[in-house]
Amino acid sequence: MQVAKVIVDIPAMQTNRPFDYAIPPEMNEKLGKGMRVEVPFNTRVIQGFITDIQDHSDFEGELKEIIQPLDIEPALTEELIALGEDMAEKIFSYRIHCYQTMLPTMLKAKYDKEIKIVDEVSEDIFFDLFHGKDTLSWDEAVSRGILPKLIELKKNGQIEVNFILKNQAKSKTVSVYHSELAMDRLEDEYHGLKKSAKQQKVLLEAILSLNGTALTQKEYKEMFDISPQTIRTGVEKGWLKLSEREIFRDPYKDKDFKRTEALPLSAEQDEAFKKMNQSLSEEKHEVFLLKGVTGSGKTEVYLQLIAEVLQKGKTALMLVPEIALTPQMVHHFKGRFGDRVAVMHSALSAGEKYDEWRKIYNGEADVVVGARSSIFSPVKNLGIIIMDEEHESTYKQDENPKYHARNVAIWRGEYHHCPVVLGSATPSLESRARAQKKVYTLVELKGRFNQRALPEVEVVDMREEFKANNRSSFSMVLQEKIADRLTKRQQIVLMLNRRGYSSFIMCRDCGFVLECPNCDISLTLHMDSKTMKCHYCGHEEAIPHTCPKCQGHNFRYYGTGTQKIEEELQGLFPDARILRMDVDTTRKKGGHEAILSAFGRGEADILLGTQMIAKGLDFPNITLVGVINADTSLGLPDFRASERTFQLLTQVSGRAGRADLPGEVIVQSYNPEHYAILFAQQHNYDGFYRTEMSLRHKAGYPPYYFAALISVNNPDEQKAQRKIHEIHAILKKQLSSGTIILGPSKGSIAKMNNRYYFQILVKYKHEPNLHPTLKKILDDSQKENARGLYISIDSEPVNFF
């Protein structure tokens, strides 16, 4: 008897291991590791993943049988099965969550509930409630309001509720027409037609010439000018048969990518390339930190390394942060490697993602370019993994499983004995420190590729502007520079660290601030939709005209959002063509691309946006970059605030002067003497690194210490508070005196989505008891979890805010 080890779709510590199921005799030798199967579990039917197949089981009772497979080939490779097991252990997650994260949305489990008669019921019930059928869908029962009657029948044991697994994976098909008739039969039909049946004659001539090839109606029209009506006649007469042909959804099918050739490398690029290529040639796993100033030509080095990999018959995985996955990046790769490139990112539809995933799975793509989750692409025979802008916090997933793409990339690099390249102009302090300790190999590009100077950065003290009675969001010097560039017909990029119109609205009579009813945060004003929105839970309401507290009408708008800046900018420069790029304007599919393409074609003078414009833009005509408020992220209660500010300013500065025209950057700040701003002004990463490392050392923060964040949330504030204190007591008892426990404290946002948040931060250098203690805390809290008290552990927190 063959036995399958199956991880079942129930996220609980008790099910975080494989269960044994008998493989039915008719399925012997047909099922494989990584396949999804439907299995019975207690009273339910659920999905599971086969992680192993053996010839025996240590289980002493009678094994349940697998009901049916959900795949005809494995959904997960053996590598991904092993990766999921390792991830679950390290990041305090469930294996089922890890496996489901690896799949495209269309392969994730969806369940329908169905109500089934299992014992005799009266005729009235059979016909009135069930309309003469044995089963009734849950959705129908809810919409008809008959659940109370069904509860009674359930109590009497006359019905049962079953969970039915829905397989969402649907390939896209198109209707095609082909003939199964023999040539002589078709010729007889042709000669038997009346002279007047001209269109039918053309159709038969076409069918004879195609020799059994299937075509769509559109193809018949384009190739032979045959109308859909004639095709229908052909089907009626039995000349043609209708069938479905599968087609892949290609999000880039309408794009014409101009093929590019490798560019000659500069001496610095060539040296970096050779160093990393040696690791490729030796098929040796090594992690490289490629530190190169903005515009130093890192992308060309990536492209040439990938070309080497492809020559060896291997595959490549290229990760970029979601916001840097601009059409320009896709053009670089599609232009160099053509149709062998698969692109994975959030703007694709579920169907497009599924088809790109299958293209990778079937080996039709050798190069995968994508955002964070594409690190799980089912690429085989990997030759290199590249992670661009490695410092970006978006590489860390906030929800469970809380993985960091960098760690997954390194695990996969070890598995395939291939190099991993982490590239950035401003590496994260953790990566730079690892390079200093020789855990990573540091490779540097210190100059710009075309020998252009880095742009001049001028910092403007906005306190002085305020004293000089300038109440505008734009300093006088920035206004002058914008006017100058508009005259010269050069392009300008302006960055603001916030979206929306204003941060909040306040009643000037009593000080009331309109807050979200579900979260401990003020609502943001959005003028385009004339609403107040919560950026955390999505709550939306109308802009108030009367203060709910004092009934006054004297509201003032505080803070600055992209919409408000756009309005102010248009007022200052009425003739300027402005494009705004933020979450609101890029929400629609292709929004990102449409805005950047228009800007690239010179259809706008000014691109105004949030952080998403700081990455990856490479337009030759941008000569001025303005940062409206450099301080926004400095004020956040997070030890990485200075690092993020420095990185963002450096990245956005790098958008200016990338071609023949020199670039200039204006940074507006109320805190101009802050070291993060000063070092960004000088393009001095090493100076920032030394200063920040010394501060981190004094304060005891990463990379000098490891950190783990334990957070508890519940709709009842008291319950959440009690639980966090219980956890604190356990940690105090189990962990050594050298480990620092900060908290318990309220979350940075104490209430979100009607749930109260509390947290504890553990900082440690070496703490062997931490992992088992946290695992036990999770194990012991299973029952409370089921009742809505959630405990979450982040073993490598990136965001504390």
N, C-alpha and C positions, 0 to 999 in steps of 0.2 A: 504493500500500500504506500502510495506517495503522500507525504504530508507537507502542507504549505505553512510557513510561518507568516502570519499576517498582522500588520499594524492596523488597528481598527479606527474608524472615524469617531472616536469619543475622546475629547481632550481632557484626560484626568490622569493623575499620577498612577492610579491602579491599572490604567490601560496603556501606559507609556512603555510597553514591551510587546513583543510579538505573541500572538495566540496561535495555537495549533489547530488547523482545519484539515479534514481529510479531503483529498482531491478525488472527485468521482471518477470511476474507472474510464468513462468515455472521454475524460479530460486529461488522462495520464499522458505525459510527454508533450502536452500541448501548452501548458501554462509555464510562465517563466518569471524570474525575479523582476520586480519593477512593474508588473502588470497590476491593474486595478481590478478588484473582484467584488462581487456582491456576496455578503456573508450574513448568516443569522447571528445575532448577539442578544442574549436574553430574549425579550419578546419582539425585538425589532429586526429589521433587515437594513444593514448599513454597508457603506463602502469600506474597503480596506486596501492596503498595498502589500503585495507579496514581497517579503524581504529575503526569503530563502526557501529552498525546497529540499526536503530530506526524505530518507526511506523509513524513518521510524519516529515515534513521539514518546516522550517521557511521561505524558499525561496518562493517568491510570483509568479514567472513565472512558465513556464512548465519545469519540470525536464527532463534532458536527461537520457536515459537508459544505464545501463551497457551493453556492447556488449557481452562479454563472460568472464568466469573465466579462469585464466592461471594455476590454481592449483586445485587439487581435495582435498587438505587439506591445512590449513594455512601454509604459509612460515615463518611467524613470530608468536611467542607466545604472549599472552596478556602482559606478563612481558616486552618483548622486544619492544612492541608498546609504552608502558608507558616510558621505558628507552629512546627511540628515541626522544620522545617529550621533556623530561627533558634535554637530551644532547643538542638538537638544541637550546634550550633557553640559556643554560649556556655557550656554546662555540661558539655562533654566527654562527650557521650553519643552513642548511636547513634540515627539517625533512626527505625529500626524500633521501638526501645524507646519513643521519644517518641510515635509513632503508636499503639502498643498501649496506652500509659498513658491515651490519650484515649478509649478505648472501654470500654463496660461489660464485665464479666467474660465475659458470654455471647457476645461477639463476638471474644474473643481466640483466637488459634490454639491448637488442641490437635491433636496428632498421634498416630495409632495406628501400630504397626509390624505389617506383614503379611509372612509368608514365602510365596514363590511358587515353584512348580516351573517351571524354564525349560529343562530338558533331560531326556532320558529317565531314569527311575528304575525300579528293580525293582518287581515287583508287591507284594512284601513291604513295601517302604518306602511305596508308594502307598497301600496299605490300612492297614498298621499305624500309620504315623506320620501320614499325611494323611487317614485315614478315607475314602479314595476321592475326595477333592476336590483341586483344583489349588492351593488356598491354605489357609493355617493362620494364625490370629492369634498374635501374639507372646505375649500373656498366656496363651493355652492351652498354647503350647510350654513356657513357664516352669512353669506349674502341673503339667504332666505330666512334667516333668524330662527332656525329650528334647533339650535344647539341645546337649549334647555330640555326639549323633548328627547333628544338623543342621549343626554346625560342619564336620564331615567332608564333608557334601554340598556346603557352601558352598565349601570348598577345591577340590572337584572341578568347581565351576562348574555344579552341577545345580540349585541354588536361588539365589534372590536375596531380599534384604530390602528391602521398599518402605515408605516413609513415606506413610501415608494421612492426609489432612487431615480432621479432624472439624469440622463446623460446629455449634457448640453452641447457637446462637441459636434458641430455640424459643419461639414465642408460646403463650400458654395458650388452650386451646379448651374449649368445653363442647358436649355433644351436644344438638342441637335437632331438632325434628320439624316438617316442613311437607308440604303436599299439592301435588302437581303435576296433580291430576285437575281436569277442567272441572266447573263448577257443576252442569250437568245430570246428569253422570255421578254426582256425589256425592249429588244428590237421588234418583236412581234407587236407589242403594245404600241410602239412608235408608228409602225406601218399601218396599224388599225385605226389611227386617229383621223378625224375629219380634217379637211384642209383649213377650216376656220379656227381650229384649236391651236392657234399659233403659240400661245404661252405654254400650253402643255407640251408641245413639241420641244420648245426651248428647254423645259424642265427635264424631259427624258434625255435630251442630248447631254445636258449637264450631268445627270445621274450616270450615264454611260461613260462620260469622260472621267468621273470621279472614282470609278471602280471600287465602290464600297466605302469611300471616305465620308465621315459624318461632318455636316456643316450646320451652323446656326442659320436662322431665318435671315439675320443681318448679313452673314457671309454669302448666302445665296443671292441676296439683293446686290451686294457690292461686286461680286464676281461675275454674275450672269444676268443681273437686272431682272430677277424673278420676284414677283410680289408674294406677300404672305398668303393671299387668297389662293394662288396657284399651288403653294406648298401644301395648304390644307386639302386641296383637290387631290394632290399626289398621295396624301395619307389615306383619304377616303377610298381611292382606287387601289390601295395596297402596294403602290410603287415605293412609298417611303414609310419608314418606321420611326416613331418618336422615341428618343431615349435621353438620358441625362448625362452630361459630360462634366466632370469636376474641373473647376478652374481655381487657381490660386488668387486670393485677393492681394494685389500688389499696390501698396499705398503710393508707390513712385512710378506707376506705369505710364503716366502722362508726362513725366519729366524727361527731358533730354539732357543726359549728363555728358558733357564734353570730356573726352578721354584726355588724361594728363600723363606726362612722362615724369620720371624721377628728376629732380633738380640737382645741380651740382652742389655738394655739401661744402660749407665753410670748413676751415681747418679744425675749429672747435667742435663742430657737428660731427665731422669725420672721426675725430678722436673718440667722441662719446659713442658713436655708432659702432666702431671697432671693438670697444671695450665690452659692449653689450652683446655684440654679434658673436664674440668668442664663447660666451655662455650658451648661445644658440647652437653653435657648431659642436660643442662638447656635450649637448643635451644635459646640461647641468642646471639644477634649481638654484637660483640666486635672486635676491631681491635688490633691485637697483633703485636708488632715489635720484631721479633726473631733475636737478634744480636748474631751471633756466629762466632768465628774466623774460618779461612779456615781450613777444616779438622775436625771441631768439631762435625760432624755427624748430620747436619741439615736435610739431605735427609732422614735418617732413622726415624727421628721424624716425618717428613711429611708422610712417608709411614705408620707409625703406627697410626697417626691421621686419615688418609684416611681409613685404615682398620676398625677403630671404626665407621666411618660414614657409610661404606658399611654394617656393621653389623646391623645398625639401618634402613637399607633399603633405604638409601639416596644416593645422588650422590656427586662427588667431582670434582673441577676444579683446575688444577695445571698449573700456568703460569710460563714460563721460557723465558729469553731473547732469541731471534732467534739464536744468536751465541753460546748460552750455550745449545741449544737443540741438544746435541751430541747424537750419538748412545748409549753412556753410560747411559744417562738419560732415554732413551726409554727402555733400558735393565732393569734398576732398576724397572720401573713401569710394563712393560710386564712380567718380571720375577716374580713379586710379585702378580699381579692381572690378568695376562693372557689375554684372548681375550676380556675381559670387558673394555679394555683400548682403547680409540680412540686417535690418534695422529694427530695434525693439525700444519703444518708449511709450509713455502714457497717452500721447495724443492719438495713437492708433485705435481703431475700433477693436472690440473683442475678437471679431472674425479675422481682421488683418493680423492681429497678434498671433492668433492660432495658426494662421497660414505661414507666417514668418517662422514660428516655432517649429512647424513641421518641415519647412525648408531646411532648417538647421538639423533637425532630427534625422532627416533622410539623407543628409550629407550633400545637399544641393547648395549649401553656403559654406564657404571656407573662412569668411571673415564676419564676425558678429560685432556690430556697433550698437551700443545701447546704454540705457541708464541703469541704476542700481540693480534691479531684479534680473537683468540679463546676465549677471554673474552665474545664474543657475541654468543658462542655456545648455541644452544637451549636446554640446560640441564634443566630438571625439577626437583623439589624437592631437591634443593641444600642443602648439609649439611656442606660444608666447601669450602672456596676459598683460595688457597695458591699462593703467588706471590714470587718466588725465585729471588734473586739478585734484590731486589726492587729498588735499586738505579740506575739501568741501564736506560740511556736516550732513548734506543730503545723502551721503553714502551710508549713513546709519539709519536703520529703520526704527521708527518711534513705537510702532505697535508690535505685538508679539507675532512672530519671533523677532526679538530685538538684535538682529545680526548686524555686523559691520562688513560691507562688501570687501574692504581691504583684507580682513582676516580670511574670508571665504576665498579670495583670489590667491592668497599665500598657500592655503590648504590645497587648492586645485593645482597650483604651481608645483608643489611638492609631489603630488599624486602623479603628475605627468612629466616630472623631471625637467621642467622648463622654466625659463626666467620670468620674473614678474617685474614690470617697470612701473614705478610710481612717479608721475611727473607733476611738477608744480613750480610756479614762480615764487610761491610763498608756502613751502611745505609746513604741515602741521608740526608743532613742537615735538610731538611724540616720534614722528618719522625722522625728523632731523636729529633728535637725540639718539635714536637707534643707529643712524648712520655714523654718528660720532663714536658710538661704542662698537662699530664695525659689524653690527648685526645686519645692517643694510650696506650696500656699496654705493658711495656717493659719486655721482657723475655731474659735472657742472657745465652750463653754458652761460658765460658771464656777459657776453655782448649780444646786441641785436643782430639778426641774420644779415641784414643789408647794411651793416655798419652805421645805421642811423643812431643818433643820440636819443637817449630816453627823454621823454618830454619834461620841460621845466614845470615844476609844481610850485604854485604860490598859495600860501595859506592866508585867508582873510579873517581877521578877528571881528566877529559879528557884534561883539559888545561895543566896539568903537563905532560901528555903523549905527547902532541903536542910539548911542550918545549924539551922533551927528544928525539924529532925527530921521534916519532912513528906516521906515517901518515895513519896507518891502521884503519879500523872501530873497530878493536878489541884491547882493552888494553892488555898489556903484561900479567897482572894477569889473565884476562879472557882466553887468549890463553893457559896459563899454566894449568888452571883448566879444559879446554876442553880436552887438551892432556891427563891429568890425568884420566878423566872419560872414554875416549876412550880406554885407556890401561886397565882399570878395567871392561870394557864392561858394563858400566852404561849409562843411557840415559840422554840427554841434551835437554832443551827447550830454544830457543833464540827468544826473541820478539823484533820486530821493529815496530815503529808506522807509517809505511807508506807502500803502495804497489807500484809496478812499478819498474823501473830500476834506474832512477834518477829523482829528482824533476823537473829540467828544464835544457835546454841547452842554453849556452850564447856564443856569438861571442866575442873572446878575443881581436879582433882588434877595434871594435866599441861599444861593450857592448850590442848589440841587443839581446833580449830574445824573443824566439818564443812564441807568445800568441795565445789563441783560438780566432778565428774571431767572435765568438758569445758571448764570456764571457770575463769578465775582470780578467783573470787568465792565468798563463802560462801553456803550454801543458806539459804532463808528458811523458818521454821516456819509451817505452815498448820494450825490446829487443826480447822477444819471437815472437812478431808479426812484429818486425822491423818498428814500427810506433810511432808517437806522438799522445797521446790521451788526451781528456779533460774529467776529472772525473765528470764534472757537466752536460754537455749536450750530451756527447758521440761523439763529433766531432773527426775525425781521419784523419791524413795525414802522408805522408812519411817523414822520417828523412831527414832534409835538408843537402846538401853537400856544398852549397854556401850560404853565408849570403845575404838575400834579401836587406839589407840596404847598405853594403859596398862591397858586392861581395867577401868578404874574405872567406878563407876555414879553419880558425883557431877556431874550436868550442871546448868548454870545457863543460863537464857534471858536474852539481852541485847537491848536495843533495844525499841522499842514499835511495834506494828502496830495496824491498825484493829480486828481481832478482840479483841486483848488489852485495848484501851481500852474496847471495848463491854462486855466482861466486868467490868472494873473499875468502869465507870460504873453498870452495873446493880447492882453490889454497894453502891455509894454511894447510889443512888436506886432502891430495889427496885420502886417503883410507877411509875417513869417508863416511857413507851412510846418505845422507841428504834428508829430505822431506820438501818441501816448501808448506805452507798453507796460501793462501791469496784469495782475491776475484777472481783473475784470474785462480788459480788452482782448485777452488771449484765451478766454474761456472756450470759445467756439473752436471746433476742429480746424486746424490750419491757420488759426489766428496769428500765432507766433510767426509763421513763415510769411504770411501776407504782409505783416508790418515790416519785417526785416527786408523782404524783397523790394517793397516800395521804397524803403530808405536807401537800399543799395542801388536802385535805379535812379536815385536823385529826385524822387517825387516829394521829398520833404527836406526842410533845412535843419530841423531840430528833432531829435529823438529823445523824448522824456520818459523815464521809466524807473522802476524799482530795481532791486539787486539783479534781476534777470538780464539787464543790459550790460552788466559788468563783465560777463564771461563770453569769451569766444568770438566777439564781433571783430571782423577784420575788413574795414572799409577804408580805402586810400584817401578819401576826401575828408575824413574826420580830423580836424586840427584843433578843436577845443573840447575839453571835457570839463564839466562843472559838477561839483558835488555840493548839493544845496545844504545838507545838514550832516556833517561828518560825525556828529556826537551821538546820534540816536542809539546806536548799539553799545556805546560806551557806558550808558547808564543802566544796563541790564544787570540784575543780580546774578552774575555768572562769572566764574574766574577766567573764562575764555573770552570775555568781552573785548579786551584790548587786542588779543590775537585776531579776532574776527574783524575788528575795525581796521587794523593794519592790512590784513589780507584783502579786504574789500576795496580799500583806497588804492592799494597797489594794483589790483586787478583792473579797476575802472580807469586808473591813470594810463594803463597799458593800451587802452583803446585809441589813444591820440598819437598822431604822427607816425603811423606804421609804414607809410610809403615815402614819396619824395618830399611832401610838405612837412615842415617841422610842426610838432604838436605842443600844446600848452594845456595845463590843468589848473583849475581854480578850486581850492577846497575851502568851503565856508565852515567856520567852527566857532562855538562859544567857549571852547577849551583848547585854544591853539597851541598851548605849551605842553600838551599831553604827549608823552614819548611815542605813543602809537602813531600820532599824526605827524610828529617831527621826523620819525624814521621813514614813514611812507613818503614824506616830502623829498627826502634824500635818496629814495629807492634803496634804502640800506637795510636789507633783510638780516645780515649778520649782526648788525648793531642791535636791532630789535630782538633777535634771538637771544643774545647775551643778557640784555636787560630783563627780558621777560623770564628767562630761565632763573635768573638770580632771585626775582620776586617769587616765582613758584617754589623755589627751594626754601626760602624763608617761611612761606605760608604753608608748605607741605602739601602741594598739589601735584597732579600728573604733569610731566612724566617722572617726577621723583617718587611719587606714590601711585599705587593702583587705587581705583575707586569702585565702589558698588553702591547703587542707589536702590533703596527698598521703599516702595510707595504703596499706600493703602488707600482705597477709596470706597465710599458707600453713600447711599442717599441719606442715611442717618449719621449726623456729625458725631454723636456720642459713641456709636459703635465703631466708627473708623478710628476715633481717638483712643478708645480702649485697646483696640487691636494693635495700634502702632506702639503703645506703651508696653504691651505684652511682648512684642517682638524686641523692643529695646532691652527689656529685662533678660531675655534669652541671650541676646548678643553679648551683653555685659558679662554674663556668667560664662559663656563658652569661648569668647575670644581673648587673646593674650593682651597684656597691659600695653604693649607697643602699638597696638591698633587703635586708631582714633575713631570714635563714634560721634558724629555731629547730629544733634536732634534728640528726640523727635521734634519736628516743626511742621507748620502748615505748608502746603505746596505754594510755589510762587504765585499761582492763581489758586486760591483756597477752595473755590467752588467752580465746577465746570459741568455743564449739562445736568444740573441738579444733583451732582455728586460732590461730596466733600473729600479733599485730598490732604494727606499727611505723608511726611517722608523722613527717612533717616539716611545719612550719607556715611558710608564706612570707608576710611582711608587706611591703606596698609601697605607694608613693603613685602612682608612674607607672613602669610596667615594660613597655615595648613587646615585650621578648623573652620574657615569661613565657608568653603564650598559645601561640606557635609551639613553644617548648621543651617545654611540657607535652604538646602534641599529638604531638610527635615521640616523647616518652617512651612515650606510649600506643601509637603505631604500632609502635614497635620491640619492644614487649613482647607482641605478639599470640601468638607461639608459646608463651611462658611461661604466658600466660593460659590457653591451651588445656590446659596441663599442671597447672592448678590453682593457679598463683601469681597472685593477683588484685591489680591496682593500681586504686585508686579516687581520683578527684580531685574535691574539693568546692570549687567556685569561690567559694562564699559560705557558709562553715561557720556554723551556728547553734549546734550542740552540739560541744563539744570533749571531752565526757565520755561 
